[in-house]
């Protein structure tokens, strides 16, 4: 499993079209999701989330961060069913 540094993932979130990036909020958010989803390839899932919603997740949800958490939870559940 690739463990990208927080700054790499934060840079991706900042560049994501439509993502409401806030350096303070997203640093805490990333720390939290790393803790809650240690077995998930975060950058890969965030990229998949972005492109699944045509690169504009802000058009699909009122709040992108909770939607991203739900995506990661679904990925964890899917992964656990495989193994």
C-alpha positions as a Markdown table, in Angstrom:
| # | Residue | x | y | z |
|---|---|---|---|---|
| 1 | Unk | 0.0 | 0.0 | 0.0 |
| 2 | Unk | 1.3 | 3.4 | -0.9 |
| 3 | Unk | 1.3 | 5.9 | 1.9 |
| 4 | Unk | 1.5 | 9.4 | 0.4 |
| 5 | Unk | 2.4 | 12.2 | 2.7 |
| 6 | Unk | -0.3 | 14.5 | 3.9 |
| 7 | Unk | 1.0 | 17.4 | 1.9 |
| 8 | Unk | 0.7 | 15.4 | -1.4 |
| 9 | Unk | -2.9 | 14.6 | -0.7 |
| 10 | Unk | -3.7 | 18.1 | 0.5 |
| 11 | Unk | -2.2 | 19.5 | -2.7 |
| 12 | Unk | -4.5 | 17.2 | -4.7 |
| 13 | Unk | -7.6 | 18.3 | -2.7 |
| 14 | Unk | -6.6 | 22.0 | -3.3 |
| 15 | Unk | -6.4 | 21.4 | -7.0 |
| 16 | Unk | -9.6 | 19.4 | -7.2 |
| 17 | Unk | -12.2 | 21.4 | -9.2 |
| 18 | Unk | -15.1 | 22.4 | -7.0 |
| 19 | Unk | -13.6 | 21.2 | -3.7 |
| 20 | Unk | -14.0 | 23.8 | -1.0 |
| 21 | Unk | -10.3 | 23.6 | 0.1 |
| 22 | Unk | -9.4 | 25.2 | 3.4 |
| 23 | Unk | -5.9 | 24.5 | 4.7 |
| 24 | Unk | -6.8 | 24.3 | 8.3 |
| 25 | Unk | -10.0 | 22.3 | 8.0 |
| 26 | Unk | -8.5 | 19.9 | 5.4 |
| 27 | Unk | -5.4 | 19.2 | 7.4 |
| 28 | Unk | -7.6 | 18.1 | 10.3 |
| 29 | Unk | -9.9 | 16.3 | 8.0 |
| 30 | Unk | -7.0 | 14.4 | 6.4 |
| 31 | Unk | -5.7 | 13.4 | 9.9 |
| 32 | Unk | -9.1 | 12.2 | 10.8 |
| 33 | Unk | -9.7 | 10.1 | 7.7 |
| 34 | Unk | -6.2 | 8.6 | 7.9 |
| 35 | Unk | -7.0 | 7.5 | 11.4 |
| 36 | Unk | -10.5 | 6.2 | 10.5 |
| 37 | Unk | -9.4 | 4.5 | 7.3 |
| 38 | Unk | -5.9 | 3.2 | 7.8 |
| 39 | Unk | -6.3 | 0.3 | 5.3 |
| 40 | Unk | -7.5 | 2.5 | 2.4 |
| 41 | Unk | -5.3 | 4.0 | -0.4 |
| 42 | Unk | -6.5 | 7.5 | 0.3 |
| 43 | Unk | -5.1 | 9.3 | -2.7 |
| 44 | Unk | -6.4 | 6.6 | -5.1 |
| 45 | Unk | -9.9 | 6.7 | -3.5 |
| 46 | Unk | -9.9 | 10.5 | -3.6 |
| 47 | Unk | -9.0 | 10.5 | -7.3 |
| 48 | Unk | -11.7 | 7.9 | -8.0 |
| 49 | Unk | -14.2 | 9.9 | -6.1 |
| 50 | Unk | -13.3 | 13.0 | -8.1 |
| 51 | Unk | -13.6 | 11.3 | -11.5 |
| 52 | Unk | -16.7 | 9.3 | -10.6 |
| 53 | Unk | -18.5 | 12.6 | -10.2 |
| 54 | Unk | -17.1 | 14.0 | -13.5 |
| 55 | Unk | -14.4 | 15.9 | -11.7 |
| 56 | Unk | -17.0 | 18.2 | -10.0 |
| 57 | Unk | -18.2 | 16.6 | -6.8 |
| 58 | Unk | -19.4 | 20.0 | -5.6 |
| 59 | Unk | -22.2 | 19.8 | -8.1 |
| 60 | Unk | -23.4 | 16.5 | -6.6 |
| 61 | Unk | -23.4 | 17.2 | -2.9 |
| 62 | Unk | -24.2 | 20.0 | -0.5 |
| 63 | Unk | -21.1 | 19.1 | 1.4 |
| 64 | Unk | -18.2 | 17.3 | -0.2 |
| 65 | Unk | -16.3 | 16.3 | 2.9 |
| 66 | Unk | -19.1 | 14.1 | 4.3 |
| 67 | Unk | -19.7 | 12.6 | 0.9 |
| 68 | Unk | -16.0 | 11.8 | 0.6 |
| 69 | Unk | -16.1 | 10.1 | 4.1 |
| 70 | Unk | -19.1 | 8.0 | 2.9 |
| 71 | Unk | -17.1 | 7.1 | -0.2 |
| 72 | Unk | -14.2 | 5.9 | 1.9 |
| 73 | Unk | -16.5 | 4.0 | 4.2 |
| 74 | Unk | -18.0 | 2.2 | 1.2 |
| 75 | Unk | -14.5 | 1.4 | -0.1 |
| 76 | Unk | -13.5 | 0.0 | 3.3 |
| 77 | Unk | -16.7 | -2.2 | 3.3 |
| 78 | Unk | -16.1 | -3.4 | -0.2 |
| 79 | Unk | -12.5 | -4.2 | 0.6 |
| 80 | Unk | -13.4 | -6.1 | 3.7 |
| 81 | Unk | -15.9 | -8.2 | 1.7 |
| 82 | Unk | -13.1 | -9.3 | -0.7 |
| 83 | Unk | -10.8 | -10.6 | 2.1 |
